[in-house]
Amino acid sequence: MTLEACTEALRQHDPDRFGAVLVAEAADRPALVTLYALNLEIARAPFQSAEPMLAEMRLQWWIDRLEQMGQGTAPPLHDVLTPLWEAWGTDAGALSDLAEARRRDCERQPFDGPQAVLAYVDATAGALMWTAARRCGAPEGAREIVAHQARGAGLAAWLRALPQLQAVRLGLEPARPEDAQTLAEQARDGLRMAARMHRKLPRRAAAALYPGPRVPRLLSEIMAGRTDPFEATTPITPFQRRASLARLALTGHWWR
């Protein structure tokens, strides 16, 4: 897969990150595009088989390839790994942690409460956002700020996908509305904490920190009980997505 094909995969399957990549500095785009394309692949790997063992084997394949890249071994020609190697080199080895965090998806085990969801989001969305932000110039001292932002954005995305997650037994069990409200509150608090400290991050990192459109509105609707995320969440319109990305491009404001 060429870099252009990776970009097209994002456009089709991860439109918010696709839009954010377009806002990124040109020098950062290859790393972001390949990182997010990899994230798509490892997120899908556990769902390519209904048999947990086979699903884990598919995920392990990605882990093995990334670890080999970290040791300096170039991957065989591959749609995602080849451009990833060109953009990340041996740094791709550290990306195996993103795949490791997806092992529980292979087991089709629902979460038993908010704390388990928080740990999962921190290990997946949190690690992904920090990797992207670091590549876009975020200083090591900003790790906590990025963690707050990632928790807010990651929980919002998880809550938006909750109806689909429930259907494949990867949501919450039991499905208690108060647990969803707790997660929405945690997400709101994370975004607020990051916003208070946003000046410690360079504008260059904005593309990596973008949480997506309508995040505060979604969280407020869930907390107020106006939206039941176990049933459905309000879809994002193309206009809302364009408006949100236009704001990011014009102002560089990733915080809310």
N, C-alpha and C positions, 0 to 999 in steps of 0.2 A: 504494500500500500504506500503510495506516495504521500507526501505531506498534504497535498491537495485533497487526496481521498480521505485522509484522517479528518481534515476540516469538514468535508462533506458528511462524514459520519456524525460529527458533532452537530452540524446543522440539522440533521434529521432526528437525532435521538437525544440531544442535550442542548436545546436551543438557547438556554440562558448562558451556559458557559461558552457556547459558540459566539454569542453576541459580545460577551466580555472579552474574548480573545481578540476580536476585531478592534477593541478599544486599547488593547495592550500595545506597548512599544514594539516596533517591528522586530527588534533583536530578541524579544522575549517570546514571540509568537510560536516559533518551532517547538520550544520546550513546553509551552502550555498546551499546544495542540496535541502533541504526542502523549503528554501526561494524561490529559483528559480522555484521549482515545483509549489509552491503556485502562483507565478507570472504567470506561464503558465495558471493555472486554472482561475484566475481572469481576465486575458486578453481574455480568450476564452468565459467567461460567457456571455458577452453582445451579442455574435454572435450565441448563442444557440437558439435564437428565432428571427424571423423577426418582431415580435410585440414588440415595445419599452417597454410597460408595463411588459410583460412577461420577457423580457431580464433584466429589472431592478429588478424584483423579484428574478431572479437567482443570480444576483450580490448581492442583499441585503442578501440573505442566507449566503453568505461568510462573509459579514460584521458582521452579527449577531453572527456567530460562533466565529469569531476572537475577538469580543468584550467580549463575554462570557469567552473566554480563558484568556483575560486580567484581568478578575475579579476572576480568579482562578478556573473556572469550566472546567474540562477536557472535550474534545469533545467526542461524540460518536465514536465508531470505524469507521474510515474513511480512504480512500486510502492516502490522503495527510495530513489531519489534525492530525491524530494520530502520525505519525513521526514528524510532525511540533511541536506538543506539547512536545514531548520527547526532541527535540533539543532546543526549545525556551522557553517553559514554559509560564509564564504569560507575558513575553516580546512579545508574539505573538499578544497581544491586540493592540499594536502600529501599527501592520501591516495592520490594517483595513483602514488606510489612503491610502494605495496602491490601495485598492479596491474602495474606495470613488472616487479616481481620475479617475476611468474608467466609471463613470456614464454618461459622455457625449457620450461615445461610444454607449450606449443603444439608444440614440436619433437619431443616424445616421445623425448628422448635420455636414457638412463640415466646415473647418476652413476658416475664411474670410481674413486671412493674416498672415504674419510671427509671429507677436506678440502673437497671439492666439496659434500657434503651440509651440512657446517657452514656454509658460506657461504650456501647457499640458505635454511637454517633461520634464520640471523641476519637475512636480508633479508625474510623473510616473517613467521614467528612472532615474531622479535625486534622488528621494526618495529611489528607489530600490538600487542604487549604494551606497548611504550614509549608508543605513542600513547594507549592506554587508561589506562595508569598516570598519565601526565602529566595527562590530563583528570580523573583522580580524585585530584589533589593531590600526586602525586610530585614532589619538587623536582628541578631540573635536575641537581644534584649527585649524585642517586641513579641516574643513567643506567647506570652500570656494574653496579650491583646488579641492576637490572631486566634488563640484558643477560644476566647469569648465569642468572637465573631463567627468562628466556625461552628461552635455549639448552637448559636442562634440560627444560622443559616441551615445547618444540617438537620436540626430538629424540625424546622419549618418544612423542609423538603420531605422529611420522614412523615410528618403529620399529613401533608398534602397527599402522600402516596398511601396513606393508611388503609383506605378501602381495598386497594389491590393487595397490600401486604396481608390483610386479614384473610383474603381469599386463598392465599398460599401458605397460611399458618406461620407467618413471620411478623404478625402484628402483636397485639397485646391480648393476653388471656389470663383472667377474664377481661372482657372489654368494658372497663369502667370509665364513664365520662370524666370523673374526677382525676383519673390518671392522665388523660389527654390534656385536661386543663392544667395540671401540674407541669407537664412537658411544655405546654405553650408559655407558661409563666417563666420556666427556666430559659426558654429560647428568648423571650423578651428581655429578661435580665442580662443575658449574655450580649445581646445586641447593644443594650444601653451601656454596659460596661465598656465595650469596644469603642462606642461612639465618644465616650468621655475622654478616651486616650488616643483618639485618631491622629492627633498631631505628631505622634511619635513614629508614624509610618510615612514613608515617601509616597508621593502621588503615583509614582511608577507602579506601586503594588496594588493600585485600585482594582485592576482587572482580576487579580487573584482573590480579592476580598469581597467582590460583589455577591450579595446574598440572593439575588433574584428579585423579580417584581412582586409587589403586593404582599411582602412578607409581614410587615407590621399589621396590616389589615387582617390577614388570615389569623394571626395570633390573637388579636383582640376579639375577633368573632368567636374563636374557640373558647377563650377565657370567659366571655360573656354568655356563653351557651347558645349563641345564635347560629352556630355551625356545629354539626355533629360529625367530626372527622372519621368516625367509624362507618358512616353512611356515604357521605360525599362532601367534597369541598368545592368552593366556587372556582370554576375554571378561569384561567388567565386568557384574556383576549389578545389577539395580535397587536391591537392598539396599545394595550397596557404594557405589553412586553417592549414594544418599540419606544414608548414614552420613557419607560424606566431606563432602558439602555441609552437613550438620548441624554438623559440627565447625567448618567455616569460619564458619557463621552464629553459633555460640555463642561461639567464641573469637577469631575474626578472624585465626587462624593460617593463613597461606598457605604458610609455609615447612615444610620437612620435615627 
